[in-house]
Amino acid sequence: MPDTSSPQFGETILFLTCIIVSAAMVWCLQLSISGPCEPCYEKTLEYFLLVPVCLLIGYSTIRLFIILFPARAEACMKYH
């Protein structure tokens, strides 16, 4: 994508939606984990669900950065 063209609307909205939904899922999982109803050892599924949700937030953030700032992303990739 050339520097003069605008980012594609669909991809931008998709990754923003992924970040928002994942943040809401982290909030709900945190409420479930901190609830006093069950012992901690029965909440292992909630702990395991946090990992992919956080990975999705990270992936969406990186892709959104690449879409919105292509020149800066290329500069960052040259040094790594």
C-alpha positions, 0 to 999 in steps of 0.5 A: 500500500503506498503512503498516500492511500488511506487504510482500508476501512473494513480491515481497520474496523475489523481489528478495532472490533477484535480489540474491543471485544477481547478487552470486554472478554478480559473484563468478564473473565476477570469478574468470573475469576475474582468472584467468591463463589468457587474455589480457585482450583475450579476456575482453571478454565478462566485462566486458560481462556485469558491467554488466547484473548490476550494474544488476540489483543496483541495480534490485532494491535500489531496489525492495526499499527501496520495498517495505520502507520505503514512507513513507521512499521517498515522502519521498525521491521528494518531494525529487527 
